[in-house]
Amino acid sequence: MSWVFDAGKIGLTALIIFAVVQVSERSTLLAAVLASVPIVSVLAMMWMNHEGQSAEEISGFAKDIVWLLLPSLLMFIVMPILIERGWEFYPALGAGLMTTILGYFLMIQIMEKYGLAS
């Protein structure tokens, strides 16, 4: 029966992405609001709880997300700057993603060094 729950999680995730894309056709600002809501994190924590993980594990997960939000913002800074400078979408997206990956790597190093990781 767990495959039904897993299929439901996949379906809900696909529905959220589909909804954001559909809303973006009418209003990019409203789509950005929907995309910025930490629905994935909230759903993940709900599923973690449903699957029996402790409140402490879920709390640690939430704290780790806070620190990893910082490097994730790099994509949303770098990509628009590159597009405004004439880069095509996919190269700008790739550079934004690579910057974010580098940011994650550096932030994880910082978190481990200073005992911030759960």
LOFISE-647491 format. One record per residue: residue in three letters; residue number from 1; x negated, y negated, z negated of N, C-alpha, C in turn. Coordinates in steps of 0.02 Angstrom, whole numbers. Example, Ala and Ser with C-alpha at 12.3 -4.5 7.8 and 13.67 -1.06 7.14 Angstrom:
# residues 2
<type: ALA; seq: 1; n_u: -660; n_v: 284; n_w: -390; ca_u: -615; ca_v: 225; ca_w: -390; c_u: -660; c_v: 165; c_w: -390>
<type: SER; seq: 2; n_u: -642; n_v: 112; n_w: -354; ca_u: -684; ca_v: 53; ca_w: -357; c_u: -645; c_v: -2; c_w: -394>
***
This chain:
# residues 118
<type: MET; seq: 1; n_u: -41; n_v: 60; n_w: 0; ca_u: 0; ca_v: 0; ca_w: 0; c_u: -43; c_v: -63; c_w: 0>
<type: SER; seq: 2; n_u: -107; n_v: -56; n_w: -17; ca_u: -150; ca_v: -116; ca_w: -18; c_u: -160; c_v: -144; c_w: 52>
<type: TRP; seq: 3; n_u: -154; n_v: -103; n_w: 104; ca_u: -162; ca_v: -129; ca_w: 172; c_u: -106; c_v: -177; c_w: 189>
<type: VAL; seq: 4; n_u: -47; n_v: -168; n_w: 160; ca_u: 8; ca_v: -214; ca_w: 171; c_u: -8; c_v: -282; c_w: 141>
<type: PHE; seq: 5; n_u: -36; n_v: -282; n_w: 81; ca_u: -56; ca_v: -344; ca_w: 48; c_u: -111; c_v: -377; c_w: 89>
<type: ASP; seq: 6; n_u: -160; n_v: -339; n_w: 112; ca_u: -214; ca_v: -366; ca_w: 154; c_u: -187; c_v: -396; c_w: 219>
<type: ALA; seq: 7; n_u: -140; n_v: -361; n_w: 249; ca_u: -109; ca_v: -386; ca_w: 311; c_u: -71; c_v: -451; c_w: 297>
<type: GLY; seq: 8; n_u: -39; n_v: -456; n_w: 240; ca_u: -4; ca_v: -517; ca_w: 220; c_u: -52; c_v: -575; c_w: 211>
<type: LYS; seq: 9; n_u: -111; n_v: -561; n_w: 181; ca_u: -161; ca_v: -613; ca_w: 172; c_u: -185; c_v: -639; c_w: 240>
<type: ILE; seq: 10; n_u: -198; n_v: -593; n_w: 286; ca_u: -220; ca_v: -612; ca_w: 353; c_u: -166; c_v: -652; c_w: 389>
<type: GLY; seq: 11; n_u: -105; n_v: -629; n_w: 384; ca_u: -49; ca_v: -665; ca_w: 416; c_u: -39; c_v: -735; c_w: 388>
<type: LEU; seq: 12; n_u: -43; n_v: -742; n_w: 323; ca_u: -36; ca_v: -808; ca_w: 292; c_u: -92; c_v: -854; c_w: 313>
<type: THR; seq: 13; n_u: -153; n_v: -829; n_w: 315; ca_u: -210; ca_v: -869; ca_w: 337; c_u: -200; c_v: -893; c_w: 409>
<type: ALA; seq: 14; n_u: -179; n_v: -848; n_w: 452; ca_u: -168; ca_v: -865; ca_w: 522; c_u: -112; c_v: -917; c_w: 528>
<type: LEU; seq: 15; n_u: -60; n_v: -910; n_w: 487; ca_u: -5; ca_v: -957; ca_w: 488; c_u: -27; c_v: -1027; c_w: 467>
<type: ILE; seq: 16; n_u: -70; n_v: -1031; n_w: 417; ca_u: -95; ca_v: -1096; ca_w: 395; c_u: -135; c_v: -1130; c_w: 450>
<type: ILE; seq: 17; n_u: -180; n_v: -1093; n_w: 482; ca_u: -220; ca_v: -1121; ca_w: 536; c_u: -174; c_v: -1143; c_w: 594>
<type: PHE; seq: 18; n_u: -126; n_v: -1101; n_w: 611; ca_u: -79; ca_v: -1117; ca_w: 665; c_u: -41; c_v: -1181; c_w: 648>
<type: ALA; seq: 19; n_u: -18; n_v: -1188; n_w: 586; ca_u: 20; ca_v: -1247; ca_w: 566; c_u: -22; c_v: -1310; c_w: 572>
<type: VAL; seq: 20; n_u: -85; n_v: -1307; n_w: 551; ca_u: -128; ca_v: -1366; ca_w: 556; c_u: -138; c_v: -1386; c_w: 629>
<type: VAL; seq: 21; n_u: -149; n_v: -1337; n_w: 672; ca_u: -158; ca_v: -1353; ca_w: 743; c_u: -94; c_v: -1383; c_w: 772>
<type: GLN; seq: 22; n_u: -37; n_v: -1356; n_w: 755; ca_u: 26; ca_v: -1382; ca_w: 781; c_u: 39; c_v: -1453; c_w: 756>
<type: VAL; seq: 23; n_u: 26; n_v: -1465; n_w: 693; ca_u: 36; ca_v: -1532; ca_w: 665; c_u: -12; c_v: -1581; c_w: 697>
<type: SER; seq: 24; n_u: -73; n_v: -1559; n_w: 714; ca_u: -123; ca_v: -1604; ca_w: 743; c_u: -100; c_v: -1631; c_w: 810>
<type: GLU; seq: 25; n_u: -56; n_v: -1597; n_w: 844; ca_u: -30; ca_v: -1621; ca_w: 908; c_u: 14; c_v: -1682; c_w: 899>
<type: ARG; seq: 26; n_u: 42; n_v: -1690; n_w: 839; ca_u: 85; ca_v: -1747; ca_w: 824; c_u: 48; c_v: -1801; c_w: 784>
<type: SER; seq: 27; n_u: 6; n_v: -1779; n_w: 738; ca_u: -30; ca_v: -1827; ca_w: 695; c_u: -95; c_v: -1797; c_w: 670>
<type: THR; seq: 28; n_u: -150; n_v: -1824; n_w: 694; ca_u: -214; ca_v: -1797; ca_w: 670; c_u: -225; c_v: -1814; c_w: 597>
<type: LEU; seq: 29; n_u: -198; n_v: -1870; n_w: 573; ca_u: -206; ca_v: -1887; ca_w: 503; c_u: -169; c_v: -1837; c_w: 458>
<type: LEU; seq: 30; n_u: -107; n_v: -1821; n_w: 475; ca_u: -70; ca_v: -1772; ca_w: 436; c_u: -103; c_v: -1703; c_w: 439>
<type: ALA; seq: 31; n_u: -128; n_v: -1685; n_w: 498; ca_u: -164; ca_v: -1621; ca_w: 504; c_u: -226; c_v: -1621; c_w: 461>
<type: ALA; seq: 32; n_u: -261; n_v: -1677; n_w: 458; ca_u: -321; ca_v: -1682; ca_w: 416; c_u: -302; c_v: -1675; c_w: 342>
<type: VAL; seq: 33; n_u: -246; n_v: -1704; n_w: 323; ca_u: -223; ca_v: -1697; ca_w: 253; c_u: -210; c_v: -1623; c_w: 238>
<type: LEU; seq: 34; n_u: -175; n_v: -1589; n_w: 283; ca_u: -161; ca_v: -1518; ca_w: 273; c_u: -225; c_v: -1477; c_w: 271>
<type: ALA; seq: 35; n_u: -271; n_v: -1493; n_w: 316; ca_u: -334; ca_v: -1455; ca_w: 318; c_u: -378; c_v: -1469; c_w: 258>
<type: SER; seq: 36; n_u: -371; n_v: -1528; n_w: 229; ca_u: -414; ca_v: -1545; ca_w: 172; c_u: -389; c_v: -1517; c_w: 106>
<type: VAL; seq: 37; n_u: -326; n_v: -1497; n_w: 104; ca_u: -300; ca_v: -1466; ca_w: 43; c_u: -337; c_v: -1400; c_w: 33>
<type: PRO; seq: 38; n_u: -362; n_v: -1389; n_w: -26; ca_u: -402; ca_v: -1328; ca_w: -36; c_u: -360; c_v: -1264; c_w: -39>
<type: ILE; seq: 39; n_u: -316; n_v: -1255; n_w: 11; ca_u: -270; ca_v: -1199; ca_w: 11; c_u: -307; c_v: -1132; c_w: 13>
<type: VAL; seq: 40; n_u: -362; n_v: -1130; n_w: 50; ca_u: -400; ca_v: -1067; ca_w: 53; c_u: -427; c_v: -1050; c_w: -16>
<type: SER; seq: 41; n_u: -454; n_v: -1099; n_w: -51; ca_u: -480; ca_v: -1087; ca_w: -118; c_u: -425; c_v: -1067; c_w: -166>
<type: VAL; seq: 42; n_u: -368; n_v: -1102; n_w: -162; ca_u: -312; ca_v: -1085; ca_w: -206; c_u: -287; c_v: -1014; c_w: -192>
<type: LEU; seq: 43; n_u: -278; n_v: -998; n_w: -129; ca_u: -256; ca_v: -930; ca_w: -112; c_u: -307; c_v: -878; c_w: -134>
<type: ALA; seq: 44; n_u: -371; n_v: -892; n_w: -123; ca_u: -423; ca_v: -845; ca_w: -144; c_u: -420; c_v: -833; c_w: -219>
<type: MET; seq: 45; n_u: -411; n_v: -886; n_w: -258; ca_u: -407; ca_v: -878; ca_w: -331; c_u: -344; c_v: -839; c_w: -351>
<type: MET; seq: 46; n_u: -289; n_v: -851; n_w: -316; ca_u: -228; ca_v: -813; ca_w: -330; c_u: -238; c_v: -739; c_w: -315>
<type: TRP; seq: 47; n_u: -271; n_v: -725; n_w: -258; ca_u: -283; ca_v: -656; ca_w: -239; c_u: -333; c_v: -623; c_w: -286>
<type: MET; seq: 48; n_u: -383; n_v: -661; n_w: -308; ca_u: -431; ca_v: -635; ca_w: -356; c_u: -395; c_v: -615; c_w: -421>
<type: ASN; seq: 49; n_u: -350; n_v: -659; n_w: -443; ca_u: -311; ca_v: -645; ca_w: -503; c_u: -267; c_v: -584; c_w: -493>
<type: HIS; seq: 50; n_u: -233; n_v: -580; n_w: -436; ca_u: -189; ca_v: -524; ca_w: -420; c_u: -228; c_v: -458; c_w: -419>
<type: GLU; seq: 51; n_u: -290; n_v: -461; n_w: -396; ca_u: -331; ca_v: -400; ca_w: -391; c_u: -368; c_v: -384; c_w: -456>
<type: GLY; seq: 52; n_u: -355; n_v: -423; n_w: -510; ca_u: -380; ca_v: -405; ca_w: -576; c_u: -445; c_v: -437; c_w: -598>
<type: GLN; seq: 53; n_u: -469; n_v: -487; n_w: -561; ca_u: -530; ca_v: -520; ca_w: -584; c_u: -513; c_v: -563; c_w: -645>
<type: SER; seq: 54; n_u: -562; n_v: -570; n_w: -688; ca_u: -551; ca_v: -606; ca_w: -751; c_u: -545; c_v: -682; c_w: -739>
<type: ALA; seq: 55; n_u: -516; n_v: -715; n_w: -788; ca_u: -510; ca_v: -788; ca_w: -785; c_u: -580; c_v: -820; c_w: -782>
<type: GLU; seq: 56; n_u: -628; n_v: -790; n_w: -817; ca_u: -696; ca_v: -816; ca_w: -816; c_u: -727; c_v: -811; c_w: -747>
<type: GLU; seq: 57; n_u: -715; n_v: -755; n_w: -712; ca_u: -741; ca_v: -748; ca_w: -644; c_u: -710; c_v: -799; c_w: -597>
<type: ILE; seq: 58; n_u: -645; n_v: -809; n_w: -604; ca_u: -610; ca_v: -857; ca_w: -562; c_u: -633; c_v: -928; c_w: -578>
<type: SER; seq: 59; n_u: -644; n_v: -942; n_w: -642; ca_u: -671; ca_v: -1007; ca_w: -662; c_u: -740; c_v: -1019; c_w: -633>
<type: GLY; seq: 60; n_u: -783; n_v: -969; n_w: -635; ca_u: -849; ca_v: -974; ca_w: -605; c_u: -846; c_v: -987; c_w: -530>
<type: PHE; seq: 61; n_u: -799; n_v: -953; n_w: -497; ca_u: -788; ca_v: -962; ca_w: -426; c_u: -769; c_v: -1035; c_w: -412>
<type: ALA; seq: 62; n_u: -723; n_v: -1062; n_w: -452; ca_u: -701; ca_v: -1132; ca_w: -442; c_u: -759; c_v: -1180; c_w: -454>
<type: LYS; seq: 63; n_u: -800; n_v: -1168; n_w: -504; ca_u: -857; ca_v: -1212; ca_w: -517; c_u: -907; c_v: -1209; c_w: -460>
<type: ASP; seq: 64; n_u: -919; n_v: -1149; n_w: -434; ca_u: -965; ca_v: -1143; ca_w: -377; c_u: -939; c_v: -1182; c_w: -317>
<type: ILE; seq: 65; n_u: -873; n_v: -1180; n_w: -306; ca_u: -844; ca_v: -1217; ca_w: -250; c_u: -858; c_v: -1291; c_w: -256>
<type: VAL; seq: 66; n_u: -853; n_v: -1318; n_w: -317; ca_u: -866; ca_v: -1389; ca_w: -327; c_u: -935; c_v: -1408; c_w: -302>
<type: TRP; seq: 67; n_u: -986; n_v: -1369; n_w: -321; ca_u: -1054; ca_v: -1385; ca_w: -300; c_u: -1063; c_v: -1375; c_w: -225>
<type: LEU; seq: 68; n_u: -1029; n_v: -1327; n_w: -196; ca_u: -1037; ca_v: -1313; ca_w: -125; c_u: -995; c_v: -1358; c_w: -80>
<type: LEU; seq: 69; n_u: -951; n_v: -1397; n_w: -110; ca_u: -915; ca_v: -1447; ca_w: -70; c_u: -962; c_v: -1500; c_w: -42>
<type: LEU; seq: 70; n_u: -1012; n_v: -1517; n_w: -81; ca_u: -1059; ca_v: -1569; ca_w: -60; c_u: -1091; c_v: -1553; c_w: 7>
<type: PRO; seq: 71; n_u: -1123; n_v: -1494; n_w: 15; ca_u: -1153; ca_v: -1481; ca_w: 81; c_u: -1101; c_v: -1469; c_w: 136>
<type: SER; seq: 72; n_u: -1041; n_v: -1448; n_w: 118; ca_u: -990; ca_v: -1437; ca_w: 170; c_u: -968; c_v: -1504; c_w: 201>
<type: LEU; seq: 73; n_u: -977; n_v: -1558; n_w: 165; ca_u: -960; ca_v: -1624; ca_w: 191; c_u: -1007; c_v: -1645; c_w: 247>
<type: LEU; seq: 74; n_u: -1067; n_v: -1616; n_w: 249; ca_u: -1115; ca_v: -1635; ca_w: 300; c_u: -1088; c_v: -1627; c_w: 371>
<type: MET; seq: 75; n_u: -1050; n_v: -1574; n_w: 383; ca_u: -1022; ca_v: -1563; ca_w: 450; c_u: -977; c_v: -1620; c_w: 470>
<type: PHE; seq: 76; n_u: -937; n_v: -1645; n_w: 422; ca_u: -889; ca_v: -1697; ca_w: 436; c_u: -921; c_v: -1766; c_w: 440>
<type: ILE; seq: 77; n_u: -984; n_v: -1770; n_w: 422; ca_u: -1023; ca_v: -1831; ca_w: 430; c_u: -1063; c_v: -1828; c_w: 495>
<type: VAL; seq: 78; n_u: -1100; n_v: -1773; n_w: 505; ca_u: -1145; ca_v: -1766; ca_w: 562; c_u: -1107; c_v: -1761; c_w: 628>
<type: MET; seq: 79; n_u: -1056; n_v: -1718; n_w: 631; ca_u: -1021; ca_v: -1706; ca_w: 694; c_u: -991; c_v: -1770; c_w: 724>
<type: PRO; seq: 80; n_u: -952; n_v: -1809; n_w: 686; ca_u: -925; ca_v: -1870; ca_w: 717; c_u: -978; c_v: -1920; c_w: 739>
<type: ILE; seq: 81; n_u: -1032; n_v: -1925; n_w: 701; ca_u: -1086; ca_v: -1970; ca_w: 720; c_u: -1116; c_v: -1949; c_w: 788>
<type: LEU; seq: 82; n_u: -1127; n_v: -1885; n_w: 796; ca_u: -1156; ca_v: -1860; ca_w: 859; c_u: -1108; c_v: -1870; c_w: 917>
<type: ILE; seq: 83; n_u: -1044; n_v: -1857; n_w: 906; ca_u: -994; ca_v: -1867; ca_w: 960; c_u: -992; c_v: -1941; c_w: 979>
<type: GLU; seq: 84; n_u: -994; n_v: -1985; n_w: 930; ca_u: -993; ca_v: -2057; ca_w: 944; c_u: -1056; c_v: -2079; c_w: 982>
<type: ARG; seq: 85; n_u: -1110; n_v: -2041; n_w: 975; ca_u: -1172; ca_v: -2056; ca_w: 1011; c_u: -1175; c_v: -2021; c_w: 1078>
<type: GLY; seq: 86; n_u: -1120; n_v: -1991; n_w: 1100; ca_u: -1117; ca_v: -1962; ca_w: 1166; c_u: -1126; c_v: -1888; c_w: 1171>
<type: TRP; seq: 87; n_u: -1135; n_v: -1853; n_w: 1116; ca_u: -1141; ca_v: -1781; ca_w: 1118; c_u: -1074; c_v: -1750; c_w: 1138>
<type: GLU; seq: 88; n_u: -1077; n_v: -1694; n_w: 1173; ca_u: -1016; ca_v: -1655; ca_w: 1188; c_u: -993; c_v: -1621; c_w: 1124>
<type: PHE; seq: 89; n_u: -930; n_v: -1599; n_w: 1124; ca_u: -900; ca_v: -1571; ca_w: 1064; c_u: -938; c_v: -1511; c_w: 1035>
<type: TYR; seq: 90; n_u: -950; n_v: -1459; n_w: 1076; ca_u: -980; ca_v: -1398; ca_w: 1049; c_u: -1052; c_v: -1408; c_w: 1025>
<type: PRO; seq: 91; n_u: -1095; n_v: -1444; n_w: 1061; ca_u: -1161; ca_v: -1457; ca_w: 1033; c_u: -1157; c_v: -1497; c_w: 967>
<type: ALA; seq: 92; n_u: -1112; n_v: -1546; n_w: 963; ca_u: -1104; ca_v: -1584; ca_w: 901; c_u: -1078; c_v: -1540; c_w: 845>
<type: LEU; seq: 93; n_u: -1030; n_v: -1497; n_w: 861; ca_u: -1004; ca_v: -1450; ca_w: 811; c_u: -1060; c_v: -1403; c_w: 788>
<type: GLY; seq: 94; n_u: -1099; n_v: -1377; n_w: 835; ca_u: -1154; ca_v: -1333; ca_w: 817; c_u: -1205; c_v: -1367; c_w: 772>
<type: ALA; seq: 95; n_u: -1222; n_v: -1429; n_w: 789; ca_u: -1270; ca_v: -1465; ca_w: 747; c_u: -1241; c_v: -1479; c_w: 678>
<type: GLY; seq: 96; n_u: -1176; n_v: -1495; n_w: 676; ca_u: -1143; ca_v: -1505; ca_w: 611; c_u: -1143; c_v: -1442; c_w: 569>
<type: LEU; seq: 97; n_u: -1128; n_v: -1386; n_w: 602; ca_u: -1128; ca_v: -1322; ca_w: 565; c_u: -1198; c_v: -1303; c_w: 542>
<type: MET; seq: 98; n_u: -1248; n_v: -1315; n_w: 584; ca_u: -1316; ca_v: -1299; ca_w: 564; c_u: -1338; c_v: -1343; c_w: 505>
<type: THR; seq: 99; n_u: -1319; n_v: -1406; n_w: 507; ca_u: -1334; ca_v: -1451; ca_w: 452; c_u: -1301; c_v: -1427; c_w: 387>
<type: THR; seq: 100; n_u: -1239; n_v: -1404; n_w: 394; ca_u: -1202; ca_v: -1379; ca_w: 336; c_u: -1235; c_v: -1315; c_w: 309>
<type: ILE; seq: 101; n_u: -1255; n_v: -1270; n_w: 353; ca_u: -1289; ca_v: -1209; ca_w: 331; c_u: -1353; c_v: -1226; c_w: 294>
<type: LEU; seq: 102; n_u: -1392; n_v: -1271; n_w: 321; ca_u: -1452; ca_v: -1293; ca_w: 287; c_u: -1435; c_v: -1324; c_w: 219>
<type: GLY; seq: 103; n_u: -1382; n_v: -1365; n_w: 218; ca_u: -1359; ca_v: -1395; ca_w: 155; c_u: -1339; c_v: -1342; c_w: 104>
<type: TYR; seq: 104; n_u: -1304; n_v: -1290; n_w: 127; ca_u: -1285; ca_v: -1235; ca_w: 81; c_u: -1348; c_v: -1202; c_w: 53>
<type: PHE; seq: 105; n_u: -1395; n_v: -1187; n_w: 97; ca_u: -1457; ca_v: -1155; ca_w: 74; c_u: -1491; c_v: -1197; c_w: 21>
<type: LEU; seq: 106; n_u: -1498; n_v: -1262; n_w: 34; ca_u: -1531; ca_v: -1306; ca_w: -14; c_u: -1491; c_v: -1312; c_w: -79>
<type: MET; seq: 107; n_u: -1425; n_v: -1318; n_w: -74; ca_u: -1384; ca_v: -1324; ca_w: -134; c_u: -1386; c_v: -1261; c_w: -176>
<type: ILE; seq: 108; n_u: -1386; n_v: -1203; n_w: -144; ca_u: -1391; ca_v: -1140; ca_w: -182; c_u: -1457; c_v: -1138; c_w: -219>
<type: GLN; seq: 109; n_u: -1510; n_v: -1160; n_w: -186; ca_u: -1576; ca_v: -1162; ca_w: -220; c_u: -1573; c_v: -1208; c_w: -281>
<type: ILE; seq: 110; n_u: -1543; n_v: -1266; n_w: -273; ca_u: -1536; ca_v: -1314; ca_w: -328; c_u: -1493; c_v: -1285; c_w: -384>
<type: MET; seq: 111; n_u: -1438; n_v: -1253; n_w: -365; ca_u: -1393; ca_v: -1224; ca_w: -415; c_u: -1429; c_v: -1170; c_w: -456>
<type: GLU; seq: 112; n_u: -1468; n_v: -1129; n_w: -422; ca_u: -1504; ca_v: -1075; ca_w: -457; c_u: -1559; c_v: -1105; c_w: -501>
<type: LYS; seq: 113; n_u: -1594; n_v: -1155; n_w: -476; ca_u: -1649; ca_v: -1185; ca_w: -513; c_u: -1625; c_v: -1218; c_w: -578>
<type: TYR; seq: 114; n_u: -1567; n_v: -1251; n_w: -574; ca_u: -1543; ca_v: -1288; ca_w: -632; c_u: -1487; c_v: -1252; c_w: -671>
<type: GLY; seq: 115; n_u: -1477; n_v: -1188; n_w: -654; ca_u: -1427; ca_v: -1148; ca_w: -691; c_u: -1356; c_v: -1169; c_w: -679>
<type: LEU; seq: 116; n_u: -1341; n_v: -1195; n_w: -620; ca_u: -1273; ca_v: -1218; ca_w: -604; c_u: -1231; c_v: -1163; c_w: -573>
<type: ALA; seq: 117; n_u: -1262; n_v: -1110; n_w: -548; ca_u: -1225; ca_v: -1056; ca_w: -515; c_u: -1194; c_v: -1011; c_w: -567>
<type: SER; seq: 118; n_u: -1135; n_v: -986; n_w: -552; ca_u: -1101; ca_v: -941; ca_w: -598; c_u: -1129; c_v: -871; c_w: -594>
***
